[in-house]
């Protein structure tokens, strides 16, 4: 049986200890022989957003691909200035991001063998 773990709380380039409990949980799954793919969700900022974040001294939130022996498959949504501003003013922003993430995951991964989807740290779906 294959487990697909989807998380937005994984170690980051800017903070390897972020979401460390998710990485540790996956280490335990691995030690018990559980077959899983771990998808870490993130945003890849465009050039303008990156420049603004540097001016404001804001960190990057791109997930690491591997941490303490656990491999994550990052799924990144490109975020331009318009999307960054929508985050502050629009409720529809999160729906749009969720739709983009679902489409991206469906394109990148073969979901036929997956029996359980785990959205960590929330629970089973």
C-alpha positions in Angstrom: 0.0 0.0 0.0 1.3 3.4 -0.9 0.8 6.5 1.2 0.9 10.0 -0.2 1.7 12.7 2.4 1.0 16.3 1.5 2.3 19.0 3.8 2.9 22.7 3.9 4.9 22.3 7.1 8.3 20.9 6.0 11.8 22.1 6.5 12.6 25.3 4.5 15.8 26.6 2.9 15.6 29.6 5.2 14.7 27.5 8.3 15.6 23.8 8.3 13.8 23.4 11.7 10.4 24.5 10.4 8.0 21.6 10.3 10.6 19.3 11.9 7.9 17.2 13.5 6.6 16.3 10.1 10.1 15.1 9.0 10.5 13.1 12.2 7.1 11.5 11.7 8.1 10.5 8.2 11.4 9.1 9.6 9.3 6.8 11.8 7.1 5.7 8.9 10.3 4.9 7.0 11.7 2.8 9.9 8.4 0.8 9.9 8.8 0.1 6.2 5.9 2.3 5.1 6.0 3.1 1.3 5.3 6.8 1.0 5.8 9.9 -1.2 6.1 13.2 0.7 5.0 16.3 -1.1 5.9 19.6 0.4 3.9 22.6 -0.8 5.4 26.0 -1.4 5.4 29.2 -3.3 8.1 30.2 -5.7 8.2 34.0 -5.8 8.7 35.9 -9.1 11.5 38.4 -9.6 9.5 41.4 -8.4 8.2 39.7 -5.3 11.7 38.4 -4.5 13.1 41.9 -4.8 10.3 43.3 -2.5 11.0 40.6 0.1 14.7 41.4 0.1 14.0 45.0 0.7 11.6 44.1 3.5 14.1 41.5 4.8 11.5 38.7 4.5 12.7 35.1 4.3 12.1 32.6 1.5 9.6 29.8 2.1 10.9 27.3 -0.4 10.9 23.8 1.0 14.0 21.6 1.2 14.1 18.4 -1.0 15.8 16.3 1.7 16.1 16.7 5.5 17.5 14.1 7.9 17.1 11.3 5.4 13.6 12.1 4.4 13.0 13.1 0.8 10.4 15.6 0.0 9.1 16.3 -3.5 8.4 20.1 -3.6 5.4 21.3 -5.5 5.9 25.0 -6.0 3.4 27.4 -7.4 4.9 30.5 -9.1 3.7 33.6 -7.3 3.9 36.9 -9.1 3.1 40.3 -7.7 -0.6 40.1 -8.6 -0.9 36.9 -6.6 1.0 38.3 -3.7 -1.3 41.3 -3.5 -4.4 39.0 -3.9 -3.2 37.2 -0.7 -3.8 40.5 1.2 -7.1 41.5 -0.3 -9.0 38.5 -1.7 -10.7 35.6 -0.1 -10.6 33.8 -3.4 -6.8 33.6 -3.3 -6.7 30.4 -1.2 -9.2 28.7 -3.5 -7.0 29.6 -6.5 -3.9 28.4 -4.8 -5.6 25.1 -3.8 -6.8 24.5 -7.4 -3.3 25.2 -8.8 -1.8 22.8 -6.3 -4.3 20.0 -7.0 -3.7 20.3 -10.8 0.1 20.4 -10.3 0.1 17.3 -8.1 -2.2 15.4 -10.6 0.3 16.3 -13.4 3.5 15.4 -11.5 2.5 12.2 -9.7 0.9 8.8 -10.6 -1.9 8.5 -8.1 -3.2 5.1 -9.3 -1.2 3.2 -6.6 -1.9 5.6 -3.8 -4.4 4.1 -1.3 -4.2 6.7 1.5 -3.7 10.5 1.3 -2.4 12.1 4.5 -2.5 15.8 4.8 0.0 16.4 7.6 -0.4 17.8 10.2 -4.2 17.8 9.8 -5.1 14.2 9.2 -6.4 11.7 6.7 -8.4 12.6 3.6 
